[in-house]
Amino acid sequence: MSGSFNKFLEKGKAKLKEFTDDKPAQQQQAYPGQNHQQQGAQGYPGHQPQQYSGAPYPPQQYPQNQQWGPPQNQQWGPPQNQQWGPPNQQWGPPQQQQQWGPPPPQQAFSPPPVPQHSKPGSGPPPIPMNRPMSNPPPPQNIPPPHHERVYWKPSFDASTPVSHNFRHELGDHGWGNEEKQNYTDSPSNSFHHDNRLIVRGLVQNGSYTSARLTSHQTLSRPRGYLSAVILPPHAEGIWPAYWMLPKDPFSWPGDGEIDIAESWNAEGDNHSCLHWGHYNGEDKFKHQVVVTKLQDSIRQPHTYGFSWIEEEGIPGWRGRMIWYIDGRPVMKGSIPEGTRRLEDYRLLINIAMGGTVNKGVLPKDGYYDMVVSDLKMCEEPVGGWDQFERDYAATPEGKAL
């Protein structure tokens, strides 16, 4: 039994020695980070040597002042101070700049501005007190009613030169009536504004300028109807006229003259006139006139019309004419033989100053506008030729001058 014990004891010592000899190797295989000072660069990949004590793992080097998850002071979702959807500006019309929808109503009619480059003297002329502040003429170039048969209607758009429709007659030679003004082709005396034709008389420091326009278009029909909406100036010494003469060459007064809208010296009356021949002998009866009181014409435009029929084959007879104001016939007349045919007539628009009809009175400093719109030539008058016959039967002839 002692021998067996000794064998057991020897065997135990051998096991103990084996255990003791194996311990350093076991320590070298300890968990990562143990004995880290001794491992040095042989630690886990990317690790930098670091001093620590007692910790089983090296401290983690997370970025300072940073929380994982959403960054501090920042809300996930829409950026601060901004609402998702439309930006701070409300969608729709821009704020305090423009309102969408229908345009604002047009302001009451007032004279167009005087072009700076064309003012006479050193400063703008004062605005006369006789210009309208309401009830403007209707817009130009509107589609005609279905019953109208228009064959000429000039454009008064600002992009269309006045010379496209009219010739400027020039000069300051008195024009047979001791007139004072100088007719020019300057844009200060005739221009388009707001789809209207403006003929402007300018007076300042002894300078008198205006425009006299003659249409390129003639009546060009053996019968027809001419119409325009006109707001003439009213002032002492001012003589606006909307009238007709034969095309060049012609002889005055033998070839005739027709005045449709004419007034002078701020009287507020319209003169519808027919002039043929001279003012003596039998010719004096060819000069006829009807005066129509239009006191509201200082501020209210009116529609001035003229219709004609030239007839053939009747001895001693050339045809018939009717003058209208606002669709109402105010004068009729016959066309004598020997005069120019009406289809050769052209339209004139002008503002004269001084002269015999104004008895030498001259206008004061200022500007004086004749506003023309809705000018047109039609195949027939309003109501047709049946209405023309009824009107002719009921309308008085003009009185001899």
Backbone hydrogen bonds, N-H to C=O, Kabsch-Sander energy under -0.5 kcal/mol:
donor,donor_aa,acceptor,acceptor_aa,energy
5,F,1,M,-2.0
6,N,2,S,-2.8
7,K,3,G,-2.1
8,F,4,S,-1.8
9,L,5,F,-2.8
10,E,6,N,-2.8
11,K,7,K,-2.0
12,G,8,F,-1.9
13,K,9,L,-2.3
14,A,10,E,-2.1
15,K,11,K,-1.6
16,L,12,G,-2.3
17,K,13,K,-2.6
18,E,14,A,-2.0
19,F,15,K,-2.1
20,T,16,L,-2.3
21,D,17,K,-2.6
22,D,18,E,-1.3
23,K,19,F,-0.7
23,K,20,T,-0.8
26,Q,22,D,-1.6
27,Q,23,K,-2.4
28,Q,24,P,-2.0
29,Q,25,A,-0.7
29,Q,26,Q,-0.7
30,A,27,Q,-1.7
34,Q,31,Y,-2.0
36,H,33,G,-1.0
38,Q,35,N,-0.6
39,Q,35,N,-1.2
40,G,36,H,-2.0
42,Q,39,Q,-2.1
43,G,40,G,-1.5
47,H,44,Y,-2.2
62,Y,60,Q,-0.9
66,Q,63,P,-0.7
74,Q,71,P,-1.0
82,Q,79,P,-1.1
97,Q,94,P,-1.2
98,Q,94,P,-1.1
100,W,98,Q,-0.5
118,S,115,P,-1.6
119,K,116,Q,-0.9
131,R,128,P,-0.7
142,I,139,P,-0.6
148,E,145,P,-1.7
151,Y,377,M,-2.8
152,W,377,M,-1.4
160,T,157,D,-2.0
164,H,161,P,-1.6
165,N,162,V,-1.4
166,F,162,V,-1.9
167,R,214,T,-3.3
169,E,167,R,-0.6
169,E,212,R,-2.6
171,G,183,Y,-1.9
177,N,174,G,-2.0
179,E,174,G,-2.1
180,K,353,M,-2.8
181,Q,353,M,-0.5
182,N,208,Y,-2.4
183,Y,171,G,-2.9
183,Y,181,Q,-0.6
184,T,210,S,-2.6
189,N,186,S,-1.8
190,S,186,S,-0.9
191,F,198,I,-1.9
193,H,196,R,-2.4
196,R,193,H,-0.7
197,L,372,V,-2.7
198,I,191,F,-3.1
198,I,196,R,-0.5
199,V,197,L,-0.5
199,V,370,M,-2.3
200,R,189,N,-2.7
200,R,198,I,-0.6
201,G,368,Y,-3.0
202,L,200,R,-0.5
202,L,209,T,-2.7
203,V,366,G,-2.6
204,Q,207,S,-1.7
207,S,204,Q,-1.9
209,T,202,L,-2.3
210,S,182,N,-1.9
213,L,349,I,-3.0
214,T,167,R,-2.2
215,S,347,L,-2.8
216,H,165,N,-2.2
217,Q,165,N,-0.5
219,L,345,Y,-2.3
220,S,343,E,-2.1
224,G,308,W,-1.6
225,Y,378,C,-2.2
226,L,306,F,-3.2
227,S,376,K,-2.3
228,A,304,Y,-1.4
229,V,373,S,-3.0
230,I,228,A,-0.5
230,I,302,H,-2.7
231,L,371,V,-2.4
238,I,235,A,-1.8
239,W,352,A,-2.6
241,A,350,N,-2.4
242,Y,261,A,-2.5
243,W,348,L,-2.2
244,M,258,I,-2.9
245,L,346,R,-1.4
247,K,344,D,-1.9
252,W,250,F,-0.5
255,D,251,S,-3.1
256,G,253,P,-1.2
257,E,275,H,-2.0
258,I,244,M,-2.0
259,D,273,C,-2.0
260,I,242,Y,-1.9
260,I,258,I,-0.5
261,A,242,Y,-2.1
263,S,240,P,-1.6
265,N,238,I,-1.4
266,A,235,A,-0.7
267,E,264,W,-1.7
270,N,292,T,-2.8
271,H,262,E,-2.3
272,S,270,N,-0.6
272,S,290,V,-2.5
273,C,259,D,-2.0
273,C,271,H,-0.6
274,L,288,Q,-2.5
275,H,257,E,-2.7
277,G,253,P,-1.6
283,D,280,N,-1.1
284,K,281,G,-1.0
285,F,282,E,-1.4
286,K,283,D,-2.3
287,H,284,K,-0.8
288,Q,274,L,-2.3
288,Q,286,K,-0.8
289,V,399,K,-1.9
290,V,272,S,-1.9
292,T,270,N,-2.6
292,T,290,V,-0.5
294,L,268,G,-2.4
297,S,294,L,-1.9
298,I,295,Q,-0.9
299,R,296,D,-1.6
300,Q,296,D,-2.8
302,H,230,I,-2.0
304,Y,228,A,-2.9
304,Y,302,H,-0.6
305,G,303,T,-0.5
305,G,324,Y,-1.8
306,F,226,L,-2.3
307,S,322,I,-2.3
308,W,224,G,-1.9
309,I,320,R,-2.3
310,E,222,P,-2.7
311,E,309,I,-0.6
311,E,318,R,-1.9
317,W,314,I,-1.7
318,R,335,I,-1.0
320,R,309,I,-2.1
321,M,333,G,-2.3
322,I,307,S,-2.1
323,W,331,M,-2.9
324,Y,305,G,-2.8
325,I,328,R,-2.2
326,D,303,T,-3.6
328,R,325,I,-1.8
330,V,323,W,-2.7
331,M,323,W,-1.2
332,K,396,P,-1.5
333,G,321,M,-1.9
335,I,319,G,-2.0
339,T,336,P,-0.9
340,R,255,D,-0.7
344,D,341,R,-1.9
345,Y,342,L,-2.1
346,R,245,L,-3.0
347,L,217,Q,-0.7
348,L,243,W,-3.2
349,I,213,L,-2.1
350,N,241,A,-2.0
351,I,211,A,-1.1
352,A,239,W,-3.0
354,G,237,G,-2.4
355,G,178,E,-0.9
356,T,177,N,-1.8
359,K,356,T,-1.5
360,G,355,G,-2.2
361,V,358,N,-2.0
366,G,203,V,-2.2
367,Y,126,P,-0.7
368,Y,201,G,-2.5
370,M,199,V,-2.7
371,V,231,L,-2.3
371,V,369,D,-0.6
372,V,197,L,-2.7
372,V,370,M,-0.5
373,S,229,V,-2.5
376,K,227,S,-2.3
377,M,152,W,-2.5
378,C,225,Y,-3.4
379,E,149,R,-2.8
384,G,381,P,-2.4
387,Q,383,G,-0.7
388,F,384,G,-1.5
389,E,385,W,-2.0
390,R,386,D,-1.7
391,D,387,Q,-2.8
392,Y,388,F,-2.7
393,A,389,E,-1.8
394,A,390,R,-1.2
395,T,391,D,-1.0
398,G,332,K,-1.0
399,K,289,V,-2.6
401,L,284,K,-0.5
401,L,287,H,-1.9
